[in-house]
Amino acid sequence: MASSVDYEPTFPRAGRKQDRPNAPVATAFDYWRVKMYLPFADHLLAELQQRLSQGNERYAMQYLLPDRVQDLNDQRKNAIFSAAQADLEVNMETFHRE
């Protein structure tokens, strides 16, 4: 994108170090990759792992889809019911029958 507007990426001005040491890189591209892209990608992966690895009961609702319903068991039914109970107007027995 920078080349489309004739912009050449450069190193930021070297000043007093406040947060982290300067990265030992040779080019501006490597500098921005090390200082911005890699920490962002690291943070993104950590957030995804944290959010997806937790026992999210709403995740079990995927077993209500037609191609996954054959894997639906009583434990998953209970997890789905407890996650959606506030939005449902039925009791657990009626939920299991449906």
C-alpha positions as CSV (number, residue, x, y, z in Angstrom):
1,M,0.0,0.0,0.0
2,A,2.8,2.4,0.8
3,S,4.4,1.9,-2.6
4,S,1.1,2.9,-4.3
5,V,1.4,6.4,-2.9
6,D,5.2,6.6,-3.3
7,Y,5.9,6.4,0.5
8,E,9.1,4.8,1.7
9,P,8.8,3.4,5.3
10,T,11.6,4.6,7.6
11,F,12.7,4.0,11.1
12,P,11.1,6.3,13.8
13,R,13.4,8.9,15.3
14,A,15.7,7.4,17.9
15,G,15.1,8.9,21.2
16,R,15.2,8.0,24.9
17,K,14.1,4.4,25.4
18,Q,11.0,4.2,27.6
19,D,9.2,0.9,27.0
20,R,11.4,-1.7,25.3
21,P,14.9,-1.9,23.9
22,N,15.4,-1.2,20.2
23,A,15.1,-4.2,18.0
24,P,18.3,-5.3,16.2
25,V,17.1,-5.1,12.6
26,A,18.6,-3.9,9.4
27,T,15.6,-2.6,7.4
28,A,12.6,-0.5,8.1
29,F,10.4,-3.4,7.0
30,D,12.0,-5.7,9.6
31,Y,11.7,-3.0,12.3
32,W,7.9,-2.6,11.8
33,R,7.5,-6.4,11.5
34,V,9.3,-6.9,14.8
35,K,7.8,-4.0,16.7
36,M,4.2,-4.0,15.5
37,Y,3.2,-7.1,13.5
38,L,4.7,-9.8,15.7
39,P,3.4,-8.4,19.0
40,F,0.0,-7.9,17.5
41,A,-0.1,-11.4,16.1
42,D,1.1,-12.8,19.4
43,H,-1.7,-10.9,21.3
44,L,-4.3,-12.0,18.8
45,L,-3.4,-15.7,19.2
46,A,-3.3,-15.4,23.0
47,E,-6.8,-13.8,22.9
48,L,-8.2,-16.5,20.6
49,Q,-6.8,-19.3,22.8
50,Q,-8.2,-17.7,25.9
51,R,-11.6,-17.1,24.5
52,L,-12.0,-20.5,22.6
53,S,-10.4,-22.7,25.2
54,Q,-12.7,-21.7,28.1
55,G,-15.6,-23.9,28.7
56,N,-18.0,-21.8,26.8
57,E,-21.4,-23.5,27.0
58,R,-22.8,-21.6,24.1
59,Y,-20.2,-23.3,21.9
60,A,-22.2,-26.5,22.4
61,M,-25.1,-25.1,20.4
62,Q,-23.3,-26.1,17.2
63,Y,-24.6,-29.6,17.9
64,L,-28.1,-28.3,17.0
65,L,-27.0,-27.9,13.4
66,P,-28.3,-30.7,11.1
67,D,-24.8,-32.0,10.2
68,R,-23.7,-32.2,13.9
69,V,-27.0,-33.3,15.5
70,Q,-25.9,-37.0,15.4
71,D,-23.2,-36.1,18.0
72,L,-25.7,-34.6,20.4
73,N,-25.8,-36.4,23.7
74,D,-27.5,-35.7,27.1
75,Q,-24.4,-33.9,28.5
76,R,-24.4,-31.5,25.5
77,K,-28.2,-31.0,25.7
78,N,-27.8,-30.0,29.4
79,A,-25.0,-27.6,28.5
80,I,-27.1,-26.0,25.7
81,F,-30.1,-25.7,28.0
82,S,-28.1,-24.1,30.8
83,A,-26.5,-21.6,28.4
84,A,-29.9,-20.6,26.8
85,Q,-32.2,-21.0,29.7
86,A,-32.8,-17.3,30.2
87,D,-33.9,-17.0,26.6
88,L,-36.2,-20.1,26.6
89,E,-39.8,-20.3,27.8
90,V,-39.7,-24.1,28.4
91,N,-38.4,-26.3,31.1
92,M,-35.6,-28.9,30.7
93,E,-37.9,-31.8,30.1
94,T,-39.7,-30.0,27.2
95,F,-36.3,-28.9,25.8
96,H,-35.1,-32.5,25.8
97,R,-38.2,-33.7,24.0
98,E,-37.9,-31.1,21.3
